[in-house]
Amino acid sequence: MNSQNFTPLRILNSKEKKRIEKELEEQFGIQKIPGILVQRGKERLFLFSGNLDEKEIKEIESEVIVERLGIYFAKFIEEGIKLSIEGAQILKEQIRKNIFELPEDMLEMWMKGQDLQISTGKKGFLIIKYKEDFLGCGKASNEKIGNFIPKSRRLKEKN
C-alpha cells in the first residue's frame, strides 16, 4: 500500500461490540447494534450490515485502500460515545433515555448548527429529537447544548 498515513480498518470483535452496546445502553437505553462495527483510526465507528465477512473485507483491503465500510455510526469521545445523525436514526426504535425534545422555536437554530442556550438539567450527550425525527447528538452542559451538525449538512442562511 502506498499511503503512509493509512490506518487499516479494524473489525471489532464480539467483546468490543458488547462493551460499546453496554455504554450505549447506559447513555441512551440502546441494547443491540445490528451489524458489524468497524473502526477507522482511534475514534470513528462505522456500522456494516452487508454480505462480506471479516476475511473477505481483509482480502479487499489488502488490494486497495478502503476509505470506509458501512455508514458512519458513532465517534468515541472522552465523555462517551457520540452517535452520528445516521446512528441516531438507525437506532431510534431503541433510544429510551437522554432525549431532548426540541421545541419548534429552536428547530431552525439547531438545523443551522447553532448551540442552544438552554439548561436541561443534564450533562453529557443527548439525542436531539423533533416530533418523530431524530436529529443526532448534542452535548449538554449547565447552560447550553452544543451542536455537532457538520457544516456541510447545516441549513443555509436565506439571502
N, CA and C of each residue as an Amber inpcrd file, in Angstrom:
protein
   477
   0.8370000  -1.1820000   0.0000000   0.0000000   0.0000000   0.0000000
   0.8800000   1.2430000   0.0000000   0.4390000   2.2630000  -0.6900000
   1.2550000   3.4480000  -0.9080000   1.1430000   4.4880000   0.1960000
   0.0040000   4.5710000   0.8330000  -0.2380000   5.6610000   1.7710000
   0.4480000   5.4090000   3.1090000   1.2920000   6.3560000   3.5120000
   1.9870000   6.2170000   4.7990000   1.0650000   6.5420000   5.9640000
   0.0290000   7.3460000   5.7470000  -0.8910000   7.7270000   6.8150000
  -2.0940000   6.7900000   6.9000000  -2.0420000   5.6970000   6.1950000
  -3.1570000   4.7740000   6.1460000  -3.2710000   3.9880000   7.4440000
  -4.4570000   4.0000000   8.0150000  -4.7700000   3.1730000   9.1750000
  -5.7660000   2.1280000   8.7110000  -5.4220000   0.8570000   8.8240000
  -6.3560000  -0.1610000   8.3310000  -7.6750000  -0.1490000   9.1060000
  -8.7130000  -0.6050000   8.4370000  -9.9860000  -0.7980000   9.1190000
  -9.7950000  -1.8890000  10.1600000 -10.5080000  -1.7470000  11.2530000
 -10.4320000  -2.7720000  12.2930000 -11.8500000  -3.2190000  12.6140000
 -12.1230000  -4.4710000  12.3960000 -13.4360000  -5.0190000  12.7170000
 -13.4350000  -5.3720000  14.1980000 -14.3870000  -4.8120000  14.9070000
 -14.4430000  -5.0460000  16.3460000 -14.9350000  -6.4490000  16.6280000
 -14.3100000  -7.0850000  17.6010000 -14.7360000  -8.4320000  17.9700000
 -15.9810000  -8.3440000  18.8600000 -16.5510000  -9.4980000  19.1860000
 -17.8190000  -9.5140000  19.9320000 -17.6750000  -8.8990000  21.3230000
 -16.5260000  -9.0690000  21.9550000 -16.3080000  -8.4850000  23.2800000
 -16.2910000  -6.9410000  23.1890000 -15.6100000  -6.4210000  22.1730000
 -15.5540000  -4.9650000  21.9820000 -16.9390000  -4.4070000  21.6410000
 -17.6690000  -5.1270000  20.7980000 -19.0200000  -4.6960000  20.4320000
 -19.9260000  -4.6870000  21.6610000 -19.8230000  -5.7080000  22.4900000
 -20.6260000  -5.7740000  23.7250000 -20.3130000  -4.5930000  24.6430000
 -19.0370000  -4.2040000  24.7240000 -18.6480000  -3.0640000  25.5640000
 -19.3000000  -1.7810000  25.0510000 -19.3320000  -1.6160000  23.7350000
 -19.9650000  -0.4270000  23.1390000 -21.4780000  -0.4780000  23.3650000
 -22.0750000  -1.6550000  23.1970000 -23.5090000  -1.7870000  23.4500000
 -23.8340000  -1.4630000  24.9050000 -22.9740000  -1.8860000  25.8120000
 -23.1890000  -1.5860000  27.2420000 -23.1380000  -0.0770000  27.4830000
 -22.1700000   0.5870000  26.8830000 -22.0590000   2.0290000  27.0370000
 -23.2590000   2.7550000  26.4250000 -23.6980000   2.3090000  25.2490000
 -24.8720000   2.9110000  24.6080000 -26.1460000   2.6230000  25.4000000
 -26.1870000   1.4800000  26.0700000 -27.3410000   1.1610000  26.9230000
 -27.3900000   2.1320000  28.1020000 -26.2380000   2.3880000  28.7080000
 -26.1740000   3.3330000  29.8290000 -26.5270000   4.7490000  29.3800000
 -26.0340000   5.1590000  28.2160000 -26.2560000   6.5120000  27.7290000
 -27.6700000   6.7280000  27.2140000 -28.1550000   5.7990000  26.3760000
 -29.3950000   6.0500000  25.6470000 -30.4420000   4.9420000  25.7510000
 -30.1290000   3.8420000  26.4340000 -31.0720000   2.7400000  26.5270000
 -30.9820000   1.7640000  25.3600000 -30.0110000   1.9460000  24.4780000
 -29.8290000   1.0930000  23.3040000 -29.2460000  -0.2430000  23.7590000
 -29.8500000  -1.3460000  23.3050000 -29.3870000  -2.6490000  23.7630000
 -28.6690000  -3.4760000  22.7110000 -28.9830000  -3.2830000  21.4470000
 -28.4060000  -4.1450000  20.4100000 -28.0570000  -3.3270000  19.1720000
 -26.8370000  -3.4910000  18.6920000 -26.3960000  -2.8500000  17.4600000
 -26.4900000  -3.8880000  16.3480000 -27.3190000  -3.6220000  15.3270000
 -27.4990000  -4.6030000  14.2490000 -26.3820000  -4.5000000  13.2090000
 -25.5310000  -5.4830000  13.1420000 -24.4740000  -5.4700000  12.1410000
 -23.0910000  -5.5420000  12.7560000 -22.1000000  -5.3260000  11.9100000
 -20.6870000  -5.3910000  12.2880000 -20.2030000  -3.9750000  12.5560000
 -19.4440000  -3.7880000  13.6290000 -18.8300000  -2.4910000  13.8990000
 -17.4040000  -2.4960000  13.3800000 -17.0850000  -1.4520000  12.6330000
 -15.7600000  -1.3010000  12.0350000 -15.1900000   0.0190000  12.5280000
 -13.9440000  -0.0170000  12.9420000 -13.3030000   1.1950000  13.4490000
 -12.2530000   1.6920000  12.4750000 -12.2430000   3.0050000  12.2580000
 -11.2140000   3.6640000  11.4380000 -10.5100000   4.6390000  12.3710000
  -9.2340000   4.4770000  12.5580000  -8.4890000   5.3330000  13.4740000
  -8.8930000   5.0610000  14.9150000  -8.7110000   6.0620000  15.7750000
  -8.9980000   5.8780000  17.2010000 -10.4390000   6.1950000  17.5630000
 -11.1370000   6.9570000  16.7110000 -12.4240000   7.4960000  17.1320000
 -13.6280000   7.0460000  16.3250000 -13.4870000   6.8920000  15.0400000
 -14.6530000   6.7370000  14.1600000 -15.1240000   5.2880000  14.0510000
 -16.4410000   5.1050000  14.2530000 -17.0610000   3.7930000  14.1380000
 -18.0360000   3.7870000  12.9650000 -18.0180000   2.7070000  12.2200000
 -18.9270000   2.5240000  11.0970000 -19.7360000   1.2600000  11.3420000
 -20.9770000   1.2700000  10.8790000 -21.8590000   0.1260000  11.0110000
 -22.0240000  -0.5040000   9.6350000 -21.6820000  -1.7850000   9.5370000
 -21.7490000  -2.5010000   8.2700000 -22.7220000  -3.6620000   8.4100000
 -23.6500000  -3.7570000   7.4710000 -24.6140000  -4.8600000   7.5170000
 -24.7090000  -5.5600000   6.1540000 -23.6070000  -5.5300000   5.4170000
 -23.5840000  -6.1640000   4.0960000 -23.2930000  -7.6450000   4.1700000
 -22.9710000  -8.2250000   3.0060000 -22.7820000  -9.6670000   2.8940000
 -21.3220000 -10.1160000   3.0050000 -20.3890000  -9.2000000   3.1780000
 -18.9900000  -9.5850000   3.2980000 -18.6790000 -10.0200000   4.7220000
 -17.8420000 -11.0570000   4.8490000 -17.3960000 -11.4240000   6.1830000
 -16.0200000 -10.7990000   6.4400000 -15.5040000 -10.9910000   7.6280000
 -14.2410000 -10.3590000   8.0200000 -13.0940000 -10.7530000   7.0880000
 -13.0250000 -12.0130000   6.7040000 -11.9600000 -12.4830000   5.8130000
 -12.0350000 -11.7850000   4.4520000 -13.2360000 -11.6750000   3.8980000
 -13.4140000 -11.0270000   2.5890000 -13.0460000  -9.5420000   2.6580000
 -13.4170000  -8.9040000   3.7490000 -13.0880000  -7.4820000   3.9210000
 -11.5740000  -7.3000000   3.9460000 -10.8790000  -8.1580000   4.6780000
  -9.4180000  -8.0680000   4.7660000  -8.7540000  -8.3380000   3.4190000
  -9.3090000  -9.2540000   2.6360000  -8.7750000  -9.5400000   1.2980000
  -8.8980000  -8.3110000   0.3970000 -10.0400000  -7.6860000   0.4240000
 -10.2510000  -6.4700000  -0.3830000  -9.2830000  -5.3860000   0.0540000
  -9.1560000  -5.2130000   1.3630000  -8.2910000  -4.1480000   1.8730000
  -6.8120000  -4.4260000   1.5970000  -6.4490000  -5.6760000   1.3840000
  -5.0530000  -5.9760000   1.0450000  -4.7250000  -5.5260000  -0.3780000
  -5.7570000  -5.3420000  -1.2000000  -5.5740000  -4.9320000  -2.5940000
  -5.7450000  -3.4260000  -2.8020000  -6.6900000  -2.8290000  -2.0970000
  -6.9800000  -1.3990000  -2.2490000  -7.2500000  -0.7870000  -0.8760000
  -7.0320000   0.5140000  -0.7800000  -7.3470000   1.2050000   0.4720000
  -8.8590000   1.3960000   0.5470000  -9.4390000   0.8990000   1.6040000
 -10.8790000   1.0430000   1.8220000 -11.0640000   2.2310000   2.7620000
 -11.5990000   3.3050000   2.2060000 -11.8010000   4.5360000   2.9730000
 -12.7680000   4.3230000   4.1230000 -13.8810000   3.6770000   3.8170000
 -14.8840000   3.3910000   4.8410000 -15.6870000   2.1830000   4.4270000
 -16.3150000   1.5870000   5.4130000 -17.1210000   0.4050000   5.1750000
 -18.3890000   0.5800000   5.9870000 -19.5140000   0.6500000   5.3150000
 -20.7700000   0.8680000   6.0190000 -21.0550000   2.3500000   6.1760000
 -21.8440000   2.6570000   7.1590000 -22.2830000   4.0290000   7.3850000
 -21.6370000   4.5670000   8.6520000 -21.2230000   5.8470000   8.6040000
 -20.6440000   6.4640000   9.7910000 -21.6980000   6.4450000  10.8840000
 -21.3490000   5.8330000  11.9890000 -22.3080000   5.4810000  13.0300000
 -22.1080000   6.2670000  14.3160000 -20.8630000   6.3780000  14.7340000
 -20.5920000   6.9980000  16.0310000 -19.1150000   7.3640000  16.1370000
 -18.8240000   8.1280000  17.1640000 -17.4550000   8.5480000  17.4120000
 -17.1660000   8.3950000  18.8990000 -15.9920000   7.8350000  19.2030000
 -15.5420000   7.7770000  20.5890000 -15.0540000   9.1610000  20.9810000
 -15.5710000   9.6740000  22.0550000 -15.1020000  10.9440000  22.6030000
 -14.8370000  10.6850000  24.0800000 -13.9730000  11.4560000  24.6610000
 -13.5850000  11.2540000  26.0490000 -14.7910000  11.0360000  26.9710000
 -15.8620000  11.7720000  26.7390000 -17.0290000  11.7240000  27.6180000
 -17.9920000  10.5940000  27.2850000 -17.7260000   9.8240000  26.2430000
 -18.6270000   8.7470000  25.8820000 -18.6520000   8.5140000  24.3870000
 -19.7420000   7.9610000  23.9210000 -19.9140000   7.6960000  22.5030000
 -20.9480000   8.6820000  21.9700000 -20.5830000   9.3810000  20.8970000
 -21.4840000  10.3430000  20.2640000 -22.0200000   9.6940000  18.9950000
 -23.3140000   9.4650000  18.9680000 -23.9250000   8.9060000  17.7570000
 -23.9530000   9.9530000  16.6590000 -23.7560000   9.5150000  15.4310000
 -23.9270000  10.4040000  14.2780000 -25.4280000  10.5920000  14.0460000
 -25.7810000  11.4600000  13.1200000 -27.1930000  11.6390000  12.7660000
 -27.7660000  10.2960000  12.3100000 -27.0280000   9.6070000  11.4270000
 -27.4940000   8.3120000  10.9270000 -27.5430000   7.2690000  12.0350000
 -26.5770000   7.2930000  12.9310000 -26.5810000   6.3570000  14.0580000
 -27.8220000   6.5180000  14.9140000 -28.2010000   7.7710000  15.1890000
 -29.4150000   8.0360000  15.9720000 -30.6580000   7.5740000  15.2170000
 -30.6620000   7.7680000  13.8940000 -31.8290000   7.3580000  13.1060000
 -31.9460000   5.8390000  13.0020000 -30.8150000   5.1600000  12.8260000
 -30.8260000   3.6960000  12.7180000 -31.3300000   3.0600000  14.0110000
 -30.9490000   3.6320000  15.1420000 -31.2800000   3.0410000  16.4480000
 -32.4580000   3.7120000  17.1470000 -33.2040000   4.5490000  16.4410000
 -34.2560000   5.3450000  17.0820000 -35.3040000   4.5120000  17.8070000
 -35.5710000   3.3130000  17.3310000 -36.5750000   2.4590000  17.9950000
 -36.1070000   1.9860000  19.3730000 -34.7830000   2.0200000  19.6060000
 -34.2400000   1.5500000  20.8810000 -33.9350000   2.6830000  21.8610000
 -33.8460000   3.8960000  21.3870000 -33.4360000   5.0130000  22.2340000
 -34.5430000   5.3120000  23.2480000 -34.1940000   5.2290000  24.5360000
 -35.1740000   5.3720000  25.6060000 -34.8410000   6.4750000  26.6070000
 -33.6020000   6.9360000  26.6050000 -33.2470000   7.9460000  27.6130000
 -32.2590000   8.9580000  27.0570000 -32.1210000  10.0540000  27.8140000
 -31.2840000  11.1940000  27.4240000 -31.6960000  11.7390000  26.0570000
 -33.0000000  11.9390000  25.9250000 -33.5860000  12.5160000  24.7140000
 -33.9900000  13.9520000  25.0390000 -33.6080000  14.8770000  24.1840000
 -34.0650000  16.2600000  24.3230000 -35.0620000  16.5310000  23.2150000
 -36.3060000  16.7910000  23.6140000 -37.3750000  17.1210000  22.6610000
 -37.2180000  18.5830000  22.2820000 -36.8250000  18.8110000  21.0630000
 -36.5390000  20.1520000  20.5640000 -37.8390000  20.9310000  20.3670000
 -37.9740000  22.1030000  21.0200000 -39.1640000  22.9290000  20.7750000
 -39.1170000  23.4980000  19.3560000 -40.2800000  23.7200000  18.7770000
 -40.3570000  24.1980000  17.3940000 -39.5880000  25.4930000  17.1870000
 -39.5960000  26.3820000  18.1860000 -38.9120000  27.6670000  18.0220000
 -37.3860000  27.5460000  18.0310000 -36.8560000  26.3650000  18.3400000
 -35.4070000  26.1470000  18.3310000 -34.9580000  25.2840000  17.1570000
 -35.8970000  24.7410000  16.4030000 -35.5670000  23.8130000  15.3160000
 -34.6480000  24.4500000  14.2740000 -34.9880000  25.6350000  13.8050000
 -34.1870000  26.2780000  12.7650000 -32.7780000  26.5880000  13.2750000
 -32.6680000  27.0610000  14.5210000 -31.3370000  27.3400000  15.0920000
 -30.4990000  26.0640000  15.0970000 -31.1060000  24.9680000  15.5440000
 -30.3810000  23.6970000  15.6110000 -29.9220000  23.2550000  14.2190000
 -30.8250000  23.3400000  13.2460000 -30.5060000  22.8770000  11.8990000
 -29.4730000  23.7750000  11.2110000 -29.3110000  24.9900000  11.6950000
 -28.2760000  25.8870000  11.1720000 -26.9390000  25.6670000  11.8830000
 -26.9050000  24.7440000  12.8360000 -25.6570000  24.4090000  13.5090000
 -25.3740000  25.2170000  14.7590000 -26.3400000  25.9700000  15.2350000
 -26.1230000  26.8060000  16.4120000 -26.2870000  25.9980000  17.6950000
 -25.4930000  26.3570000  18.6930000 -25.6870000  25.7910000  20.0220000
 -26.9850000  26.3520000  20.5860000 -27.6300000  25.5830000  21.4540000
 -28.8660000  26.0350000  22.0790000 -28.5650000  26.5370000  23.4870000
 -28.9050000  27.7600000  23.7590000 -28.6810000  28.3510000  25.0760000
 -29.8560000  27.9670000  25.9730000 -29.7580000  26.7720000  26.5380000
 -30.8370000  26.2320000  27.3560000 -30.2380000  25.2800000  28.3850000
 -30.8150000  25.2860000  29.5740000 -30.3860000  24.3630000  30.6150000
 -31.3430000  23.1730000  30.6340000 -30.7960000  21.9790000  30.5400000
 -31.6260000  20.7700000  30.5290000 -31.5920000  20.0410000  31.8650000
 -30.6760000  20.4560000  32.7410000 -30.5020000  19.7380000  33.9960000
 -29.6630000  18.4800000  33.8320000 -29.1430000  18.2700000  32.6320000
 -28.3200000  17.0850000  32.3580000 -26.9630000  17.5270000  31.8300000
 -25.9970000  16.6250000  31.9170000 -24.6860000  16.8510000  31.3280000
 -24.3470000  15.6370000  30.4820000 -23.6450000  15.8780000  29.3920000
 -23.2410000  14.7830000  28.5200000 -24.0590000  14.7670000  27.2470000
 -23.9500000  13.6640000  26.5100000 -24.5970000  13.5690000  25.2170000
 -26.0940000  13.3280000  25.3530000 -26.8430000  14.0600000  24.5390000
 -28.2890000  13.9030000  24.4490000 -28.6520000  13.6180000  23.0020000
 -29.6870000  12.8440000  22.8100000 -30.2470000  12.6500000  21.4770000
 -31.2190000  13.8030000  21.2440000 -31.0520000  14.4890000  20.1350000
 -31.9220000  15.6090000  19.7990000 -33.0400000  15.0820000  18.9060000
 -34.2720000  15.3630000  19.3160000 -35.4380000  14.8470000  18.6060000
 -36.4200000  15.9880000  18.3770000 -36.9760000  16.0430000  17.1870000
 -38.0540000  16.9790000  16.8940000 -39.2260000  16.1700000  16.3630000
 -40.3260000  16.1790000  17.1020000 -41.5000000  15.3450000  16.8030000
 -41.0350000  13.8990000  16.6510000 -41.1330000  13.3150000  15.4570000
 -40.7130000  11.9220000  15.2610000 -39.3210000  11.8020000  14.6420000
 -38.6630000  12.9230000  14.3960000 -37.3650000  12.9210000  13.7260000
 -36.2070000  12.9780000  14.7200000 -35.2530000  12.0860000  14.5480000
 -34.0430000  12.0760000  15.3600000 -32.9730000  12.8380000  14.5920000
 -32.4050000  13.8680000  15.2120000 -31.5200000  14.8010000  14.5190000
 -30.0620000  14.6690000  14.9360000 -29.7100000  13.5870000  15.6200000
 -28.3260000  13.3730000  16.0280000 -28.1200000  13.6600000  17.5000000
 -26.8680000  13.9540000  17.8400000 -26.4750000  14.1770000  19.2310000
 -26.0820000  15.6220000  19.4700000 -26.3310000  16.0580000  20.6830000
 -25.8150000  17.3210000  21.1720000 -25.1500000  17.0410000  22.5050000
 -24.3640000  17.9760000  22.9760000 -23.6850000  17.7860000  24.2620000
 -24.1700000  18.8540000  25.2360000 -24.8330000  18.3940000  26.2720000
 -25.3960000  19.3010000  27.2630000 -24.3640000  19.6570000  28.3210000
 -24.3470000  20.9430000  28.6600000 -23.5920000  21.4240000  29.8170000
 -24.5860000  22.1920000  30.6740000 -24.1110000  22.9190000  31.6700000
 -25.0260000  23.6390000  32.5620000 -25.9510000  24.5970000  31.8320000
 -25.4180000  25.3220000  30.8490000 -26.1950000  26.4120000  30.2510000
 -26.5070000  26.2480000  28.7680000 -26.0440000  25.1570000  28.1310000
 -26.3000000  25.0360000  26.6970000 -26.2360000  23.5860000  26.2310000
 -26.6690000  23.3920000  24.9750000 -26.4850000  22.1130000  24.2770000
 -25.6170000  22.4150000  23.0660000 -24.4330000  21.8290000  23.0400000
 -23.5130000  22.0100000  21.9210000 -23.9830000  21.2350000  20.7030000
 -23.8290000  21.8390000  19.5340000 -24.3110000  21.2800000  18.2730000
 -23.1590000  20.6280000  17.5100000 -23.4010000  19.4370000  16.9750000
 -22.3810000  18.7070000  16.2210000 -22.7350000  18.5320000  14.7490000
 -23.7510000  19.2310000  14.2580000 -24.1050000  19.0680000  12.8460000
 -22.9450000  19.5760000  11.9880000 -22.4120000  18.7340000  11.0970000
 -21.3080000  19.1720000  10.2400000 -21.7270000  20.3600000   9.3660000
 -20.7920000  21.2550000   9.0930000 -21.0950000  22.4530000   8.2960000
 -21.7500000  22.1010000   6.9760000 -21.3100000  21.0250000   6.3520000
 -21.8410000  20.6400000   5.0490000 -23.3030000  20.1850000   5.1110000
 -23.8030000  19.8990000   6.2990000 -25.1750000  19.3990000   6.4370000
 -26.1090000  20.4010000   7.1080000 -25.5880000  21.5760000   7.4140000
 -26.4120000  22.5880000   8.0830000 -27.3520000  23.2910000   7.1160000
 -28.4550000  23.7480000   7.6600000 -29.3910000  24.5780000   6.9210000
 -28.6990000  25.8990000   6.6160000 -28.7560000  26.3310000   5.3730000
 -28.0620000  27.5590000   4.9670000 -28.9470000  28.7710000   5.2610000
 -28.2870000  29.9070000   5.5480000 -28.9980000  31.1630000   5.7670000
 -29.6410000  31.6150000   4.4640000 -30.8320000  32.1900000   4.5760000
 -31.5060000  32.7370000   3.3930000 -30.8860000  34.0750000   3.0510000
 -30.6900000  34.3350000   1.7650000 -30.1020000  35.6170000   1.3300000
 -31.1680000  36.6580000   1.1120000
